[in-house]
Amino acid sequence: MERCPVCRARFRDEAVCYRCGADLSVLLAIEAEAAELEREAVTLLAAGQWIEARQVANRALALQYSPLAAAARDFAGRELIAEERGRFERLLQ
């Protein structure tokens, strides 16, 4: 988080906004959970678990948009398509 969503003051790594006093702890917890899910998605990609990686990346994106999570979701989707296309082509041979 770069700014307080209530008053737009610069975020100072504290759970309470220094300017307006808004409690930011829930938002910080959501950000932390999204980051953890993002790391899990990358780990699943490395293991070649495309379906699970896509699901986890989608969960991360539901909490907070991240270019890395979006890329992980898209990459897993492309790999799933390529895998299924390969299976289909083998069936046609």
N, C-alpha and C positions, 0 to 999 in steps of 0.2 A: 504494500500500500504506500503510495507516495503522498497522498493528502487525505485529510479527514473528510469522509463523505458528507458530514453535516455542515462544517464551516469552511472547508477547503484549505485549512491551515496545513503547513508542511508536517508530515508525519515524523515523529521523533523517537520511534521504536518504544513507545510506551503504550500501555493498554488504555489509558485515558488521555483524551486530547487536551493539550496544555491550554488551548484557547477557549474551547466551548465546554469542555468537561464531558464530552460524549464517551461512553464506554465502548471501546473498540475491541474488547477481548473476544467477542463472538466472531467478528470479522477476521481477526488474526488467527483464530482457531480454524476457520474455514480455509483461509489461505494455506495454513500449515497442512491441513488434510489434503487439499488439492495438490500441493507440492509432493506429498508422500505418494499419492496415487499416480502422479506423473512419473516418479522414479520407478514405481512398480510396473507401469506400462512399458517403460524402456527395458526393464529387466525381462519382462515377458517377451518383448520383441527379440531380445538377444537369444532367448531360448526357443524362438520360432513358434511360440504359442500365439498365433495371430488372432484367433477369436477372443481369447482372454485379454490380450493386449488392447484390442479395440474396445472391449467392454470397459476396461479400467480407464482407458483414455477418455471415453465418453463420460464416465463418472467424474473424472477430474474436470472436464470441460463444463459439466453441469454446475460445478461449484465455482469455477473461475476460469475465464479464458486464458489460454497460454499457447503461444506459437508451438512450443515443444509438444504439448499434449495433442494439439491439432495435427501436427506432423506425424506423431506416433499413430493416431487414429487413421489418418489417410494412408500411411505406409502399410499398416496392418490390413487395411481394406484392399489395397492393391495386391499385396501378397496372397490374400485369400482368393482373389479373382484369378491370379496367375496359377495358383495351386489347383483350383477347380477347372480352369481351362486345360491344364495339363492332364488331369484325370479324364476329362471329356475326350480329349484328342486320343488318349490311349485306348479308350473304349471304342473309338471309331476305327482304329487300325485293325 
